Amino acid sequence: MKTTTMNPSDAVHARSGEAMRHLVALEGVSGGQITAWLDRAEEFLAGGDVPAAVPSTALAGRIVAMIFMEDSTRTRLSFEVATLRLGGGVIAATAAGSSVSKGESLLDTARNLAAMGVDAVVIRSAASGGSSLVSARLGLPVINAGDGRHEHPTQGILDLLTLRRALGDLRGCRVGIVGDVANSRVARSNLQGLLAVGAQPVLIGPPTLLPPELGHGPVGRRAEIAADFDAVLPSLSAVIMLRMQRERAAGDAVATDYPRGYRLDRRRARLLPAGAPILHPGPVNRGYEIDPEVADDPRRSLVLRQVGHGVAVRMAVLEWLLEPRANAAR
């Protein structure tokens, strides 16, 4: 499976004498930059699990365009709430109800929104590398909100925030990423983010859904790969369960007994060390990837906290994207 990636240095362009910023992938992003986003998100959370309702004018007068060519609930609405919390405005284009349904390309849609005077674009695309293509040609800051099987960088950052709040320093922590790794952009961003901050990702799933190339990390580091879920559970600091990507033909690659080998049920949850948190990016297929009792466990499941943390992370990224001077002053 081939995906299109972009080096972060390739995604910086000049506009009005200032460096233009994009976030299209976590691959190649430094641990220091990721930590800066996490720290700023913590400031927005102010000790809670959702950003405090304190008016902000960081994006006053700015308009952020949402271009979502795939269905989304958490990511799209989280970006919208984040923009509004920062005092900005939002407009949206989706595949249904826009000129995309008449054959307009992703790039042309973005160009038309840019012509209306928007200040940044958040893109979800079914095509791997779609946001990178737009960032290279548009002349506006771009955030990748998920592109095909490539990456979902803000999900990777918010998962790191949730893990850091639960575990503290993530260096050396073993974090299991379980399920449909092959088709998951979330898994790829989690992998890059965990390696960048010094954690040890462990990719877990049936061999048909574990591409061996994902066992290689940047700067010579590697993710571990494991097919036996039960055997590795006691050694994990945390677990991130993935959604089975049926819309990407994941069901063709696994046997119908997938839940028997990889569903996180109560028995498996008891194999985890005490206090090891459980995450899932959503939407959750209850009873298939994770049992309802585990997904709703008030002590260990952090699924809903991830949602609140996502608003804070996207506030931090939007501020970094559009108000770099404000960040430099901190």
N, C-alpha and C positions, 0 to 999 in steps of 0.2 A: 504494500500500500504506500503510495507516494503522496506526500503533502508538500505544499509550498510554504516555505518559511522565509522570514526576513530578519537579517541582522539588525538590532536596534539602531546601529549607526547609519544604516541605509534608510531609516525612517525619520531622519531629521532633515528638514528642509529650511531654507531661509525665507522669511517673510517680513517685510518692513524692518530689516536689520536685526531681527530677533530669531533665535532658534525655534523652529516649530516642533512640537512634541507629538508623538503618537504612542499608543500602547496596543501593539498588534500581537505580541507574544511575550511569554516569560523566558523563553529560550534566550540566553545571552544577557539577561538582566542581572545586575549584581545583587548579592545579598544585602549590601548596604542600601541600595535603592528600595528593595522590597521592604526592608526594615523601616525605612523612612515612611513609606505608605502605611505600614502597620501602626507605627507610632502616631501618625496624624489621625488615623481612624480611631485609635484609642482616645484621643482628645475629643473627637466628635461624640464618642459614646459616653464620655464623662462618668465612667464607672457603671453604666447600665448596659443593657443588651440591645438598645436601639438609640439612635442619635437623639440627644436632648432637643426639645422644641424651642431652641433659641434662635431668633431671627439672624440670618447671615446675609451679607451683601456681597460675598465674594464673587458671585456671578451676576450681580445686578446689571441689567441691560443686555445680558448674553442670552442667546437662544441655542439650545442643543437639539439637533435633529436625530430622531430615532428611526433607523431604517431596519426593519425586522422582516426578513424574507422567510423566516421559519416561525412557527408558533412559540410563544414564550409567555410565561406569567411572572415568575420571580425576577428574572433578569431585566426584562423591559420595565416593569413597574418599579423595580428597585432603582434603576437609572433615573426614571422620571421623578421619584420621590427625592433622590439625592440632588437632582438639579433644582427642584423646588426648594429644598432645604437651604440651598446655597443662594437663593434669591434669583435664580435664572428662570427662563421660560422654556417650554418644550413643544415641539411639533413632531408628528409621527407619520411614517409611511410604512404600510405593510403590503405583502404580496396581494392579498385580497383587497379590492377597493382602490388600488392605485394603478398607474400605467404599466406596472410590471406585468399585470394580467394581460396587457395588450402587446407584450413583447419587449418593453423597455429594459435595457440592461441595468445592472446594479450601478455601474459607473455613471451612466447617464442620469439615473435617478439621483445619485449623490450630487452630480454637477448641477442639476436643476435646483436642488435645495440650496446649494452653495450660492447660486445666482439670486436666491431670495434674501441672502444676507445672513444665513445662520453662521454661528461661530465655531461649531464642532459637530462631528457626526459620530454616532454610535451605531455599529453595523452588526447585524446577525445575518449570516449567509450560509446556504447549504454547500457552497463551493469552498473547499479548502484553499486558503490564500486570498479569498475575496477582499477582506479588509486591507491586506497588504497591497493589493492592486490599487485600491481606491486611495490609500494613503500616499502612494507614490505619484499619483496623477491629479489629485484633487486640489491641493493647495490649502487644505484646512486640517486641523487636528482630528485624528481618527482614533476611536477605541474599538477594538475587536470584542464584540459581545458573543462570540462563538462562531467559528467558521468550519463547517463540515466536520471532518475528523482531525482537524489541525490543533487548535488551542481555544481556550476560554480563559484568558488571563485574569480577569477580575474574580472569577470563581476560584481560581487557584490562590489568589491573595486572600480572599475572605475565608477560605478553608484554613490557611495558615494563621489568620487572626484567631479563628475559633480554637484551633489547636494550641496556639501560644497562650491564650487565656486559660485554657484548661490544664496545660502541662508546664507552663513556664518556658524556660530556655529549650528550644527544639533541637539543639545540637546533640547528635547521637540518638535521638528518639527514633524508634522503628515504627513506621506508619504503614499499615497495610492498605493497599488500594485494590478493591476486590470486585471481580465480575467481568464485564464486557470492556476490557482494557483496549482491545483492538479498535473499537469504533468510538472510543470516548475521547473527546477533546478535553473534558475535565481531567481525565487521567493524565494526559500529556502536560497540562499546566500544573497539576499537582506534582508530577514528577520533577519538572524543572524548578518549581518553587521550593520544594523540600530539599533538593540537592543544593540550591543556592544558599539556604540558611543552615546547612550542615546536618540536616536530618537524613535518615536512611529509609528511602521508600522501598516497600516490598510489594511487587505486583503479583496478585494472586488470582487464579482463575483456570478454566480448562485450557489445555494447550492450544486449541483452535482460536482462542481469544487472547493469547499472550504473544504478541509479535516479539521475537527474540531481539530485534534491534533496539527495543525500548529498554533493554537491560544495560545499555550504554549511556552514561551521563556525561556532562561537560567536564573538561579538565581531567579526563581519565577516571572520573568517578562512575559508579555503576549502581543501578537499581538491582535489587535481588528479584529473582523470579521463582515463584513456588506454585505448584499445582495442588498440593495437599493443604487445604484450608485448616482442617482440624489440627494438623501437626504444627503449624506456624503460629496459631492463635496465642498460645501462652507467652510467646516472646515479643508480642506487639505492644507498643505504648498506646496506640489508638488504631481505629479502623475507619476507612472511608468506603462505604458501599456505593457501587455505581449502578445506574439504571441500565437495564438491558435495552439496547438501541434497536428496537424492532424495525423502526423506519429506515435503518441502514442495513437491513437484512441480517441482523445479528442472529435471529432465530434459525437461520439456515446453517449456522456454524456450530451449534451446540445440540446436544441430545435433549430430549424432553425431560430428562431427570436432572437438569441443571440445579433446581432447588435442593435436591438431595445432597449435592456436593458443595453448594456455595451459598445457599440461603443462610442468613444470620438469624437463627432461631434462639430460643431461650437456652437450649443446651450449649450451643456454641458460645453464646454471650457469656456463659459461666466459665468458659475456658480462658477468656481474656483476663489479664491481671486486674486486680481490684482498682477501680478508678479510671480504667482505660476508657476514653470517650468514644462514642459512635457517631459518625457523620454520614450524611447522604445529601447530594446536591439537589435532589428532587427533579421531576416528580417521582414519588415513591410508588413502586408497584408492590403493594402490601401482599404478603403471603408468597411472593415469588423471590424477590431479592432480600427481603427482611420481614420478619414476623411483626404483626401489629403491636404485640406486647413489647417488643424490643424497640421498635420505632418510637413508641410513646413512653418509654421508660423515663420518668422524670429525673432520675439520678444520672443516667449515662448518655441518653440520646440528646444530642445538641442540634438536631435538625432545624428546629425553629429558631434557635439562636443564630445559626448560620444565616438565616434570612435577614434578621435584624442587623447582623454584622455586615451583610452585603451592602446595605445602604451606606454605612459609615465608610467602608472601603471605596465605594464608588464616589462618595463625596471627596475623599482624599485624592483619588485619581483625577476627577474632574477639576479640582482646584489646582493640582499639579500641572494639568494639561493647559488650563486657561489662565491661571494666575501664578506663573512661576516666581514672580517677584515676592508674592505673599509668602511662599514657601521658603524662599531664600532668607527672608527676614526672621524666621523662627530660630 
